[in-house]
Amino acid sequence: MSPTVDYSEVARLDIAELTVWYLANTDEDTAIRALSALVTEIDYLAETPMVGNLIAGLGRSFRYWEVLNRKYKAYYERLGPEYIKVLRVYGSRRRELTPAEILKSKDSPRA
């Protein structure tokens, strides 16, 4: 079985915002390289989902991993062996998301 990655709607919006930022602030080649690296690192998480850091206040299946040279945190839930759902992709320098914000992102887009 090959690794599987699903993305919440909010994670898709996060990545769309990153895409817009990279295109506005760098050249197209840099944007493509950065976003390709992001996807590659997230795919790695699906292959080894337990590598991530536990998210305080949530169960053992909820984790995060710093990606793109620690610029962003990919918050995810391990759904099975080699199967994750990315809940958020959030700037590492921004405030920490609370467990409630992470869980809310599973089912509803941001306001």
Secondary structure by P-SEA (a helix, b strand, c coil): ccbbbbbcaaaaaaaaaaaaaaaacccaaaaaaaaaaaaaaaaaaaaccccccccccccccccccccccccbbbbbbbccccbbbbccccccccccccaaaaaaacccccc
